[in-house]
């Protein structure tokens, strides 16, 4: 291993992001909190920036609970906004910049976003939307000289706290995730959810996943993905430095790992596979790395063996949902041994978290029996934004019902068998069949369509569309791909198309997706 185990230093723990930021500004003012490209922001600077932004939001007329959107790739300004929302009680709504204009409009309209910070290249898209709630749009500016730019807008605001900060259980972020209907819905998460697992690990003296003051964390997962803000919050609490990758690119990521002194990171297995496939990659690229945390899928044993051999560090897997603030279950480093049958598991619950497999009546099943996985965790969401019925169903009986099928063994390890909600994981990104099918159905030559996952050596899973063409019509895969470019983000567009005479259905008329998957 690259780094031996060391005793975890005592970390003073505060319940809110605002109190934590103030503490770091006082105790480590000159330490770099965020590095993005060639720009560095210290803890004191980030604290001051967040306060100025919070004052500016309030001066704009926003009140606690108002939604603040961020539509851009990750920069230091994302974390500035995150601190500002915590300080003033507003709620951050991160938006994937890869979404189509229609998808962006849905998120902004559904959330009721009142102020939006965006990249300059996205301004024409935003200006073309008709959104009654959106009052202010600010373009990101790095020098603060542009009127109407984000930095210019807040430049003359005080860098002191704006007043009483929001409590730990007040909403901090609204993350968008789709469901079986295919329409993205907002998952509302309080500040406390981001640190709930961190607190449980500390309370029980466990270092399954850990963050240290001396760490340099590589921030690969984007801010619109729950793993992004969750990973940042852990390292920020410890007083560590975050190096923002601004998306995953194999060569750039390897350079950051080799030259940036990175000690720990959060990725998905497909990213690890891509990194190790790069020409010339070797142990020298990972010399400072002590631990890799990964999620989205179990790691195949051959890939783990390669990772252990080349990267020479510890590995830990996490499993959770946006609704559980990223993680509820962990496969600790000690289980990452080639030949260990537990490598097929997604992990075991943290102390203080309960996981059950239940039947259709909601009754717990004995070990080994497959049912729906449900979770009882202190990191659970407040609910789905303005969707009380869906919230009630998801949180029935005080448990978060995941929609994932699996079983729990005698030792409490959780194994997933399938995703009841049929989510497709493309390089760690969720693709929801209903959303893609809705887009396909808009083509005049498509009678009906079903979307399933097929294995992909690089990305983990790929999207395949099974399409029934209307009688008398002709259609090609290329025509459909071009058509979908206007409706879906690139990673959601199917990479394979199969034209069929009909879709398999059961007696109730439901499409048999498993039968379609089995064909490929």
Secondary structure per residue as TSV (DSSP state, phi and psi in degrees):
chain	resnum	aa	ss	phi	psi
A	1	X	-	360.0	150.5
A	2	X	-	-70.8	-34.2
A	3	X	S	-135.9	127.9
A	4	X	-	-70.5	159.0
A	5	X	-	-61.3	136.8
A	6	X	-	-126.4	152.9
A	7	X	-	-61.5	134.7
A	8	X	-	-69.7	125.2
A	9	X	-	-67.4	149.3
A	10	X	-	-67.1	131.6
A	11	X	-	-116.8	126.3
A	12	X	-	-72.6	125.5
A	13	X	-	-109.3	125.5
A	14	X	-	-113.4	149.5
A	15	X	S	-77.3	-15.9
A	16	X	S	-125.3	156.6
A	17	X	H	-65.0	-37.2
A	18	X	H	-64.6	-46.2
A	19	X	H	-64.9	-37.5
A	20	X	H	-64.6	-44.7
A	21	X	H	-61.9	-41.0
A	22	X	H	-64.3	-41.4
A	23	X	H	-62.8	-46.3
A	24	X	H	-65.6	-37.6
A	25	X	H	-61.4	-31.0
A	26	X	H	-84.8	-38.9
A	27	X	H	-95.7	-22.6
A	28	X	S	-143.3	54.9
A	29	X	T	-58.8	-33.7
A	30	X	T	-97.0	-1.9
A	31	X	S	-74.4	141.8
A	32	X	E	-73.6	124.5
A	33	X	E	-89.7	-42.7
A	34	X	E	-138.2	130.6
A	35	X	E	-118.4	127.8
A	36	X	E	-134.9	107.2
A	37	X	T	64.0	-127.4
A	38	X	T	-96.6	10.6
A	39	X	E	-101.9	136.6
A	40	X	E	-126.4	140.3
A	41	X	E	-125.9	123.3
A	42	X	E	-78.9	170.3
A	43	X	H	-63.5	-38.9
A	44	X	H	-66.2	-43.6
A	45	X	H	-63.8	-41.2
A	46	X	H	-66.4	-38.8
A	47	X	H	-61.7	-47.1
A	48	X	H	-64.2	-41.3
A	49	X	H	-62.3	-44.3
A	50	X	H	-61.4	-39.9
A	51	X	H	-65.6	-43.6
A	52	X	H	-61.7	-41.5
A	53	X	H	-65.1	-40.0
A	54	X	H	-62.0	-43.8
A	55	X	H	-60.5	-43.0
A	56	X	H	-66.1	-37.6
A	57	X	H	-62.5	-44.6
A	58	X	H	-65.9	-39.4
A	59	X	H	-65.4	-25.2
A	60	X	T	-76.8	-7.3
A	61	X	T	100.0	2.6
A	62	X	-	-74.0	149.5
A	63	X	-	-126.6	165.9
A	64	X	T	-51.1	129.9
A	65	X	T	99.0	-16.1
A	66	X	-	-64.2	146.3
A	67	X	E	-95.0	134.1
A	68	X	E	-119.6	119.3
A	69	X	E	-93.9	150.9
A	70	X	E	-132.9	112.1
A	71	X	E	-120.0	86.2
A	72	X	S	-172.9	165.7
A	73	X	S	-68.2	164.8
A	74	X	-	-66.9	131.3
A	75	X	-	-140.6	178.7
A	76	X	H	-63.1	-21.8
A	77	X	H	-69.7	-27.3
A	78	X	H	-59.4	-44.6
A	79	X	H	-75.8	-29.3
A	80	X	H	-58.0	-48.7
A	81	X	H	-64.3	-38.8
A	82	X	H	-60.6	-45.4
A	83	X	H	-65.4	-38.0
A	84	X	H	-63.8	-42.5
A	85	X	H	-63.9	-39.2
A	86	X	H	-64.8	-38.8
A	87	X	H	-72.1	-36.2
A	88	X	H	-105.5	-4.2
A	89	X	-	85.4	4.5
A	90	X	-	-79.2	171.8
A	91	X	E	-122.0	125.5
A	92	X	E	-80.9	131.5
A	93	X	E	-118.5	93.7
A	94	X	E	-74.7	137.1
A	95	X	E	-122.6	130.7
A	96	X	-	-64.9	117.2
A	97	X	T	-68.6	-10.7
A	98	X	T	-82.5	-8.7
A	99	X	S	-66.9	155.7
A	100	X	-	-74.1	163.9
A	101	X	H	-54.1	-39.8
A	102	X	H	-65.2	-38.8
A	103	X	H	-68.8	-40.3
A	104	X	H	-61.8	-43.9
A	105	X	H	-60.5	-40.8
A	106	X	H	-60.5	-46.9
A	107	X	H	-63.3	-45.4
A	108	X	H	-67.5	-38.6
A	109	X	H	-71.3	-45.5
A	110	X	H	-63.2	-39.2
A	111	X	H	-78.9	-19.0
A	112	X	T	70.0	33.8
A	113	X	-	-57.0	130.0
A	114	X	-	-100.8	-30.0
A	115	X	E	-134.5	135.6
A	116	X	E	-127.4	130.7
A	117	X	E	-105.1	127.6
A	118	X	E	-145.1	166.1
A	119	X	-	-71.5	151.5
A	120	X	G	-60.4	-36.6
A	121	X	G	-69.4	-14.7
A	122	X	G	-91.7	-6.4
A	123	X	H	-58.5	-44.1
A	124	X	H	-60.1	-35.2
A	125	X	H	-65.3	-47.9
A	126	X	H	-65.7	-40.4
A	127	X	H	-65.0	-22.2
A	128	X	T	-85.6	-1.9
A	129	X	-	-93.6	147.9
A	130	X	-	-107.9	100.0
A	131	X	-	-129.1	113.2
A	132	X	S	-67.0	-30.5
A	133	X	S	-81.9	-24.9
A	134	X	-	-78.0	112.8
A	135	X	-	-103.0	-30.0
A	136	X	E	-136.6	131.5
A	137	X	E	-124.3	126.3
A	138	X	E	-122.1	131.5
A	139	X	E	-88.7	143.1
A	140	X	-	-67.3	133.4
A	141	X	-	-136.9	131.8
A	142	X	S	-86.8	-18.5
A	143	X	S	-108.0	-9.3
A	144	X	S	74.7	9.5
A	145	X	-	-92.9	-12.7
A	146	X	S	-87.9	119.7
A	147	X	T	-58.5	132.8
A	148	X	T	86.9	-2.5
A	149	X	B	-82.8	160.2
A	150	X	H	-59.8	-50.1
A	151	X	H	-68.7	-39.1
A	152	X	H	-63.9	-39.5
A	153	X	H	-59.7	-33.6
A	154	X	H	-112.3	6.3
A	155	X	T	-58.5	-37.0
A	156	X	T	-95.7	13.9
A	157	X	S	-84.4	155.2
A	158	X	-	-65.9	149.9
A	159	X	S	-98.7	13.2
A	160	X	S	-91.3	160.9
A	161	X	-	-57.6	144.0
A	162	X	-	-77.0	-5.1
A	163	X	S	141.8	-154.1
A	164	X	S	-64.9	121.6
A	165	X	-	-74.2	159.7
A	166	X	-	-65.0	145.3
A	167	X	-	-71.3	166.0
A	168	X	T	-62.1	-26.6
A	169	X	T	-96.9	3.1
A	170	X	S	-75.0	146.4
A	171	X	E	-57.8	138.2
A	172	X	E	-113.5	-38.7
A	173	X	E	-141.6	151.4
A	174	X	E	-125.4	104.0
A	175	X	E	-98.4	135.7
A	176	X	E	-96.3	130.2
A	177	X	E	-141.5	142.6
A	178	X	-	-82.3	172.6
A	179	X	-	-138.0	-164.5
A	180	X	T	-66.6	-19.9
A	181	X	T	-79.8	-14.6
A	182	X	S	85.1	-5.9
A	183	X	-	-94.7	120.4
A	184	X	-	-58.0	139.6
A	185	X	E	-127.8	150.9
A	186	X	E	-85.6	124.1
A	187	X	E	-96.4	116.4
A	188	X	E	-91.4	124.3
A	189	X	E	-123.9	128.4
A	190	X	E	-78.5	161.9
A	191	X	H	-54.8	-40.5
A	192	X	H	-62.1	-26.9
A	193	X	H	-66.5	-32.1
A	194	X	H	-69.2	-25.5
A	195	X	H	-112.3	5.4
A	196	X	H	-62.1	-47.3
A	197	X	H	-66.8	-40.7
A	198	X	H	-54.9	-44.5
A	199	X	H	-66.0	-40.6
A	200	X	H	-63.8	-43.4
A	201	X	H	-62.4	-43.6
A	202	X	H	-65.3	-40.5
A	203	X	H	-61.9	-33.0
A	204	X	T	-104.0	7.7
A	205	X	T	65.1	34.6
A	206	X	-	-105.1	143.1
A	207	X	-	-120.9	35.9
A	208	X	S	-51.6	-51.5
A	209	X	S	-128.3	138.1
A	210	X	-	-149.0	159.7
A	211	X	-	-136.4	133.6
A	212	X	-	-123.9	153.9
A	213	X	T	-57.0	-35.9
A	214	X	T	-82.7	-1.9
A	215	X	-	-68.0	151.3
A	216	X	E	-120.7	108.1
A	217	X	E	-93.7	132.3
A	218	X	E	-87.9	121.9
A	219	X	E	-97.5	94.7
A	220	X	-	-96.9	-46.1
A	221	X	S	-69.1	138.2
A	222	X	-	-75.5	163.1
A	223	X	T	-67.5	-19.4
A	224	X	T	-85.0	-7.6
A	225	X	S	-99.4	136.4
A	226	X	H	-55.9	-30.9
A	227	X	H	-63.6	-25.7
A	228	X	H	-67.0	-64.0
A	229	X	H	-64.4	-32.9
A	230	X	H	-61.8	-45.4
A	231	X	H	-65.4	-41.4
A	232	X	H	-61.4	-44.0
A	233	X	H	-61.4	-34.7
A	234	X	H	-67.5	-50.8
A	235	X	H	-66.6	-36.7
A	236	X	H	-62.9	-40.1
A	237	X	H	-61.3	-35.7
A	238	X	H	-79.4	-10.6
A	239	X	T	82.9	23.9
A	240	X	-	-87.7	170.7
A	241	X	E	-97.8	135.7
A	242	X	E	-108.5	129.4
A	243	X	E	-106.0	115.3
A	244	X	E	-88.8	120.0
A	245	X	-	-81.5	-18.0
A	246	X	S	55.5	50.0
A	247	X	S	102.0	164.3
A	248	X	-	-98.1	117.3
A	249	X	-	-133.0	125.6
A	250	X	H	-57.9	-49.2
A	251	X	H	-66.2	-43.3
A	252	X	H	-66.1	-39.4
A	253	X	H	-64.1	-42.2
A	254	X	H	-63.6	-38.4
A	255	X	H	-64.7	-41.3
A	256	X	H	-65.0	-41.1
A	257	X	H	-63.7	-40.9
A	258	X	H	-78.3	-36.7
A	259	X	H	-105.5	-17.2
A	260	X	S	-95.0	3.4
A	261	X	-	65.6	31.7
A	262	X	-	-66.3	133.7
A	263	X	-	-109.4	-24.5
A	264	X	E	-157.0	153.6
A	265	X	E	-156.0	166.0
A	266	X	E	-121.2	124.3
A	267	X	E	-139.7	-176.5
A	268	X	E	-114.7	155.2
A	269	X	H	-54.4	-35.2
A	270	X	H	-63.7	-32.4
A	271	X	H	-65.6	-41.9
A	272	X	H	-61.8	-41.8
A	273	X	H	-62.2	-42.8
A	274	X	H	-65.9	-41.5
A	275	X	H	-60.8	-45.1
A	276	X	H	-73.6	-14.5
A	277	X	T	-87.8	-7.3
A	278	X	S	-67.7	136.1
A	279	X	T	-59.6	135.2
A	280	X	T	82.7	0.6
A	281	X	-	-68.5	143.2
A	282	X	-	-160.2	179.2
A	283	X	G	-54.4	-30.0
A	284	X	G	-61.1	-26.7
A	285	X	G	-69.7	-20.3
A	286	X	G	-120.5	22.6
A	287	X	T	-60.3	-32.9
A	288	X	T	-93.6	-3.9
A	289	X	-	-76.1	128.4
A	290	X	-	-108.1	-27.0
A	291	X	E	-156.3	137.1
A	292	X	E	-115.2	125.3
A	293	X	E	-101.8	135.4
A	294	X	E	-136.3	158.7
A	295	X	E	-154.3	179.9
A	296	X	S	98.9	-29.5
A	297	X	S	-173.7	153.2
A	298	X	-	-61.8	154.7
A	299	X	-	-90.0	126.5
A	300	X	-	-60.2	143.6
A	301	X	H	-59.5	-41.6
A	302	X	H	-61.2	-36.3
A	303	X	H	-68.2	-40.1
A	304	X	H	-61.0	-44.3
A	305	X	H	-59.5	-41.5
A	306	X	H	-66.3	-41.2
A	307	X	H	-63.2	-45.8
A	308	X	H	-62.6	-37.5
A	309	X	H	-71.5	-43.8
A	310	X	H	-90.4	-41.7
A	311	X	H	-88.0	-29.6
A	312	X	-	61.6	36.7
A	313	X	S	-134.9	-179.5
A	314	X	E	-82.2	156.8
A	315	X	E	-131.2	142.0
A	316	X	E	-140.5	137.2
A	317	X	E	-103.4	142.3
A	318	X	E	-121.3	148.9
A	319	X	E	-133.6	134.7
A	320	X	-	-176.8	-170.0
A	321	X	-	-131.3	170.3
A	322	X	G	-56.1	-37.7
A	323	X	G	-68.1	-18.0
A	324	X	G	-109.6	20.4
A	325	X	T	52.4	54.2
A	326	X	T	84.3	-43.2
A	327	X	-	-144.2	131.8
A	328	X	S	-132.5	-15.7
A	329	X	E	-136.6	146.6
A	330	X	E	-141.3	136.2
A	331	X	E	-98.5	105.6
A	332	X	-	-67.2	164.3
A	333	X	G	-54.9	-34.9
A	334	X	G	-62.5	-22.3
A	335	X	G	-88.5	-5.3
A	336	X	-	-88.6	69.2
A	337	X	-	-123.2	123.3
A	338	X	T	-52.3	133.6
A	339	X	T	95.1	-13.0
A	340	X	-	-73.3	120.0
A	341	X	G	-61.6	-19.7
A	342	X	G	-72.1	-8.0
A	343	X	G	-64.1	-17.0
A	344	X	G	-81.8	-10.9
A	345	X	S	-86.0	161.1
A	346	X	-	-91.2	-8.2
A	347	X	E	133.4	-164.8
A	348	X	E	-126.3	154.1
A	349	X	E	-65.0	147.5
A	350	X	-	-65.4	151.5
A	351	X	T	-55.0	130.8
A	352	X	T	95.6	-3.6
A	353	X	-	-117.0	138.8
A	354	X	E	-118.2	140.4
A	355	X	E	-131.2	134.1
A	356	X	E	-133.8	152.7
A	357	X	E	-102.6	128.7
A	358	X	E	-125.7	156.2
A	359	X	-	-84.9	-174.5
A	360	X	T	-66.5	-19.1
A	361	X	T	-88.5	-4.0
A	362	X	S	87.3	10.0
A	363	X	-	-87.6	135.7
A	364	X	B	-60.9	141.8
A	365	X	-	-100.3	153.4
A	366	X	-	-69.8	163.7
A	367	X	T	-52.4	136.2
A	368	X	T	92.0	-17.9
A	369	X	-	-85.2	135.7
A	370	X	-	-85.8	133.3
A	371	X	E	-156.7	-166.8
A	372	X	E	-80.1	135.6
A	373	X	E	-81.0	128.6
A	374	X	E	-127.4	152.0
A	375	X	E	-131.5	136.7
A	376	X	E	-113.6	110.7
A	377	X	-	-142.5	145.4
A	378	X	T	-70.4	-8.2
A	379	X	T	-96.1	19.0
A	380	X	-	-73.6	151.4
A	381	X	-	-62.6	159.6
A	382	X	S	-69.5	-39.2
A	383	X	E	158.8	-180.0
A	384	X	E	-85.5	131.9
A	385	X	T	-58.7	117.5
A	386	X	T	55.7	33.4
A	387	X	-	-133.3	71.2
A	388	X	H	-62.7	-35.8
A	389	X	H	-68.7	-43.2
A	390	X	H	-66.5	-35.9
A	391	X	H	-63.1	-44.6
A	392	X	H	-61.9	-40.3
A	393	X	H	-66.6	-43.4
A	394	X	H	-67.5	-33.0
A	395	X	T	-107.3	25.3
A	396	X	G	-57.9	137.1
A	397	X	G	62.6	20.1
A	398	X	G	81.4	8.8
A	399	X	S	-115.7	150.8
A	400	X	E	-88.0	115.8
A	401	X	E	-87.6	114.7
A	402	X	E	-79.9	-25.5
A	403	X	E	80.0	2.5
A	404	X	E	-96.0	138.6
A	405	X	E	-96.4	135.1
A	406	X	E	-175.2	-173.2
A	407	X	E	-137.7	163.3
A	408	X	E	-116.6	131.2
A	409	X	-	-87.0	-177.3
A	410	X	T	-61.8	-25.4
A	411	X	T	-96.6	5.2
A	412	X	S	89.8	4.3
A	413	X	E	-76.8	142.3
A	414	X	E	-104.5	130.8
A	415	X	E	-122.0	128.4
A	416	X	E	-95.2	137.1
A	417	X	E	-105.3	-33.9
A	418	X	E	-166.7	168.9
A	419	X	E	-106.6	111.6
A	420	X	T	-55.5	-36.2
A	421	X	T	-82.9	1.5
A	422	X	-	61.1	29.1
A	423	X	E	-66.9	137.3
A	424	X	E	-103.2	130.9
A	425	X	E	-104.6	103.2
A	426	X	E	-102.1	103.4
A	427	X	T	52.4	40.5
A	428	X	T	87.8	-7.5
A	429	X	E	-95.3	135.2
A	430	X	E	-77.3	128.2
A	431	X	E	-120.1	125.5
A	432	X	E	-104.0	119.2
A	433	X	H	-51.7	-42.1
A	434	X	H	-60.1	-37.8
A	435	X	H	-65.4	-43.1
A	436	X	H	-69.1	-39.9
A	437	X	H	-64.2	-38.6
A	438	X	H	-61.3	-40.0
A	439	X	H	-67.9	-43.0
A	440	X	H	-60.3	-39.2
A	441	X	H	-66.3	-15.5
A	442	X	T	-75.4	-15.8
A	443	X	S	-73.5	129.9
A	444	X	T	-63.2	-20.2
A	445	X	T	-92.1	-3.0
A	446	X	E	-94.2	121.9
A	447	X	E	-81.2	-47.4
A	448	X	E	-162.1	163.4
A	449	X	E	-153.1	152.9
A	450	X	E	-134.4	143.2
A	451	X	E	-118.4	133.8
A	452	X	E	-136.3	166.6
A	453	X	E	-91.2	142.8
A	454	X	E	-128.0	150.4
A	455	X	E	-62.2	143.2
A	456	X	E	-136.1	125.1
A	457	X	T	-62.6	-30.0
A	458	X	T	-95.5	-48.3
A	459	X	T	-98.7	2.5
A	460	X	E	90.2	-60.0
A	461	X	E	-139.2	153.3
A	462	X	E	-125.0	160.6
A	463	X	E	-96.5	125.6
A	464	X	E	-118.1	134.1
A	465	X	E	-106.8	129.1
A	466	X	E	-105.1	117.7
A	467	X	E	-121.5	133.1
A	468	X	E	-101.8	121.1
A	469	X	E	-89.5	140.9
A	470	X	-	-61.1	146.3
A	471	X	T	-56.8	132.6
A	472	X	T	85.3	-4.8
A	473	X	-	-102.5	156.6
A	474	X	-	-123.1	143.5
A	475	X	-	-153.4	142.6
A	476	X	-	-121.0	161.5
A	477	X	H	-61.5	-40.4
A	478	X	H	-62.4	-40.3
A	479	X	H	-61.3	-41.0
A	480	X	H	-68.4	-41.0
A	481	X	H	-61.5	-43.7
A	482	X	H	-65.1	-38.8
A	483	X	H	-63.3	-42.3
A	484	X	H	-73.6	-18.0
A	485	X	T	-60.0	-27.5
A	486	X	T	-86.0	-9.3
A	487	X	T	-115.6	-25.0
A	488	X	S	-133.4	152.1
A	489	X	-	-62.6	150.1
A	490	X	G	-53.4	-39.7
A	491	X	G	-70.7	-14.2
A	492	X	G	-88.6	-16.1
A	493	X	S	-74.1	128.7
A	494	X	-	-56.6	142.0
A	495	X	S	-98.6	-8.5
A	496	X	E	-139.2	144.5
A	497	X	E	-133.0	133.0
A	498	X	E	-123.4	125.1
A	499	X	E	-96.0	123.1
A	500	X	-	-125.4	160.1
A	501	X	S	-76.8	-30.9
A	502	X	-	-159.5	162.9
A	503	X	-	-100.4	137.6
A	504	X	-	-67.8	134.9
A	505	X	B	-135.6	156.6
A	506	X	-	-88.7	-174.5
A	507	X	T	-63.6	-25.4
A	508	X	T	-86.9	-0.8
A	509	X	S	89.9	2.9
A	510	X	-	-79.5	136.1
A	511	X	B	-65.5	134.0
A	512	X	-	-90.4	87.4
A	513	X	H	-65.1	-36.8
A	514	X	H	-59.0	-39.8
A	515	X	H	-63.1	-39.1
A	516	X	H	-66.4	-43.4
A	517	X	H	-61.5	-39.0
A	518	X	H	-64.6	-23.7
A	519	X	H	-69.0	-22.3
A	520	X	-	-118.5	360.0
